[in-house]
Amino acid sequence: MKNHPRPILWRRLSQLLFLAVFLVLFLRTDYQGQDQLSGAVNLIFRIDPLVALAACLATRSFILLVLPAGFLLLSCLLLGRWFCGWACPMGTLLDASRTLTGSKAVTLPPTLPRIRYALLLLILVGALFGLPLVGYFDPFAILVRGLTMAIYPAAGMAIESLFTFTYQHGPAWLNLLTEPLYQLLRDTVLPFEQKLFTLALPAMLMLLALFVLEIFQRRCFCRTLCPLGALLGLAGRFAPWRIANRQPACHACGQCSTLCRTGAIDLQSQVNTERCILCLDCLSRCPNEHFAFGHGAKPPVPLAEGLSRRAFVGTTLTGITLPFMLAVRPFKRHPQPGLIRPPGALPEEQFLGRCVRCGECMQVCIGNALHPALTEAGVEGLFTPRLIPRIGYCEYQCTLCGQVCPTGAIQRLPAAAKQLTTIGRAFVDRDRCLPYAKGVPCIVCEELCPTPQKAIRFREVSVQNELGETVRVKQPYVIDELCIGCGICENKCPLPGRSAILVTSAGESRLQKAIAKDSYSKP
C-alpha cells in the first residue's frame, strides 16, 4: 500500500492552527481590565455565511458586520466544502473526540443527510418571516454557548479549587511551585471573575449531544444535521477545484468509502462534492493512487439526499406559518416585566432576528449580569441575553456587550450614549424595604446609584420601629426620569432573598423608539 501522509499532516496542522486561533479569540472575549476589546474576538461568527444570511433576511437589510462571511462563501464556490475539513473548530473537536474514543460506526438510514437541507431551508425561510432559529442549529453558536455557559466556568472553578486546596493543605515547598503557575494561569487562561449562568446545563447538554452522535457515526452532525455544512456544500456543488477519482479502471476495493469521514464516496469510488470536506484521506491512502485534487475533474456524482418536492413545500410552509402562530401569544403585545435586555439592544423583533444566541455578550459582561433567557421571550427567545439584577448589575462605564455582538443585535454605543440609555426602571417594595417596613435606617441603594444626579433619593420621616419607638429614617424613592435600570440597587440590597428594590423593563429606551416608529408609520 502506498501512503502519502504529508497532505493529511498539512490538514491536521491547519485544523490545530484554526482551533488555537478560535480558543485565543474565545479567551480574549473575557474582560481584559479596560472598556475596549482587543481584536475581532467575534470573528468566528462574522465569517459564518449561515449567520450572515439569517440575520440579513430577518432584518431585510445588509449587515456590514457579517461582510467577511461572503469571502468564505466565495472560497467554497471555488474549492468546495474545504472549511469543514481544514478550519472548522467544531469539526476539529469532533475528529479529536473520535480519535480518543475510537468508537465504531453503526449503519444509519441513508435518508438522514436530507435533514440538514430541511434545517437550512427552515432557518432561512423562518428568518425571513420572523422565526429566529439559526442560534439553535449553527455549530459555532452551539460550541461558543456551551463553552461560555458551562465548560469555561466549570474549568475555571476546578482550577481555582485545586490551587486553593494546595495552598491551604499542601507543604510550603509545593506552594513555591504552584504560585507562579497559578499566576500564569490567572494572566492567560482563567476568567477575570468567576461567573455562573442560569442555563449552563442545557447549553452543555446541547453541545455534548454532538459528541454523543460520534458514537453512532463519524462526523454524524456534519453529515446529517449541520445547516452550515449544507450551505457550504451547496455553494461548492460545482467547484472547479475538487477531489475526484480519475481512474476509470478503479477496482472499487471500498477502502476509500470506509475511510471517508463524511460518506462522500460511494461504493463505486465516486466523490460527492456536497459532502466532501477535502480531508484528503482518500487521496493519501488509496492503494492505487486513483484520487487526485485539481481543476477540471469530471462533474461530481449526486447522492440521493436532496429534499423531495413534498419535503421542500412542507418545510417552506412550516417556516412561513409558524411565526404567525407564535405571534398570537399575549406576551407578544405585553412583554414580561422581568425581561430586561442589555443596553443598545434593538427593538425586540429585530433583536430576536439578529441575535445568534452565542453567549459572547454574557461572557464579556463584567458583573455577570447577563444570562440566557428561558421562556421570558417565548420559545424563540431561548438563550437570548437578559439582565438579572439580583445576580449582577450593568456596570455604568462598560460598553463591552455592544462591542462583542457579531450581528449588531446589541448596538455598539459610546460610553456617553450608553449612560443615557434606559434599559428599565427601579421601584421600591415598601413591604420589604427596611426604612418602610421596619423603621430601620438603610441607605445602600442611594449610595450606590451611579447616575450623576441620583435617581434614588430620600424623604426623611418619623415612623415607629418594631419596638414601638418613634424614629427618624430616610425612606428611598425613585425618580423615573433619572433611572436607567442598571440594577445595582437591586443587586446590592442587603436583604436576603428577594430585594426590596426591583428593576423591571418599564420605560426602556428601545420600547419608546419602537412605539414612536410605529406611530409615525400609521396614517
C-alpha positions, 0 to 999 in steps of 0.5 A: 500500500502506498501512503502519502501522509504529508497532505493529511499532516498539512490538514491536521496542522491547519485544523490545530492552527484554526482551533488555537486561533478560535480558543485565543479569540474565545479567551480574549472575549473575557474582560481584559481590565479596560472598556475596549476589546482587543481584536475581532474576538467575534470573528468566528461568527462574522465569517459564518455565511449561515449567520450572515444570511439569517440575520440579513433576511430577518432584518431585510437589510445588509449587515456590514458586520457579517461582510467577511462571511461572503469571502468564505462563501466565495472560497467554497464556490471555488474549492468546495466544502474545504472549511469543514475539513481544514478550519472548522473548530467544531469539526476539529473537536469532533475528529479529536473526540473520535480519535480518543474514543475510537468508537465504531460506526453503526449503519444509519438510514441513508435518508438522514443527510436530507435533514440538514437541507430541511434545517437550512431551508427552515432557518432561512425561510423562518428568518425571513418571516420572523422565526429566529432559529439559526442560534439553535442549529449553527455549530459555532453558536452551539460550541461558543454557548456551551463553552461560555455557559458551562465548560469555561466556568466549570474549568475555571472553578476546578482550577481555582479549587485545586490551587486553593486546596494546595495552598491551604493543605499542601507543604510550603515547598509545593506552594513555591511551585504552584504560585507562579503557575497559578499566576500564569494561569490567572494572566492567560487562561482563567476568567477575570471573575468567576461567573455562573449562568442560569442555563449552563446545563442545557447549553452543555447538554446541547453541545455534548449531544454532538459528541454523543452522535460520534458514537453512532457515526463519524462526523454524524452532525456534519453529515446529517444535521449541520445547516452550515455544512449544507450551505457550504456544500451547496455553494461548492456543488460545482467547484472547479477545484475538487477531489475526484477519482480519475481512474476509470479502471478503479477496482472499487476495493471500498477502502476509500468509502470506509475511510471517508469521514463524511460518506462522500464516496460511494461504493463505486469510488465516486466523490460527492462534492456536497459532502466532501470536506477535502480531508484528503484521506482518500487521496493519501491512502488509496492503494492505487493512487486513483484520487487526485485534487485539481481543476477540471475533474469530471462533474461530481456524482449526486447522492440521493439526499436532496429534499423531495418536492413534498419535503421542500413545500412542507418545510417552506410552509412550516417556516412561513406559518409558524411565526404567525402562530407564535405571534398570537401569544399575549406576551407578544403585545405585553412583554414580561416585566422581568425581561430586561435586555442589555443596553443598545439592544434593538427593538425586540423583533429585530433583536430576536432576528439578529441575535445568534444566541452565542453567549459572547455578550454574557461572557464579556459582561463584567458583573455577570449580569447577563444570562440566557433567557428561558421562556421570558421571550417565548420559545424563540427567545431561548438563550437570548441575553437578559439582565438579572439584577439580583445576580449582577448589575450593568456596570455604568462605564462598560460598553463591552456587550455592544462591542462583542455582538457579531450581528449588531443585535446589541448596538455598539454605543459610546460610553456617553450614549450608553449612560443615557440609555434606559434599559428599565426602571427601579421601584421600591417594595415598601413591604420589604424595604427596611426604612418602610417596613421596619423603621430601620435606617438603610441607605445602600441603594442611594449610595450606590446609584451611579447616575450623576444626579441620583435617581434614588433619593430620600424623604426623611420621616418619623415612623415607629420601629418594631419596638414601638419607638418613634424614629427618624429614617430616610425612606428611598424613592425613585425618580423615573426620569433619572433611572436607567435600570442598571440594577445595582440597587437591586443587586446590592440590597442587603436583604436576603432573598428577594430585594426590596428594590426591583428593576423591571423593563418599564420605560426602556429606551428601545420600547419608546423608539419602537412605539414612536416608529410605529406611530409615525408609520400609521396614517 
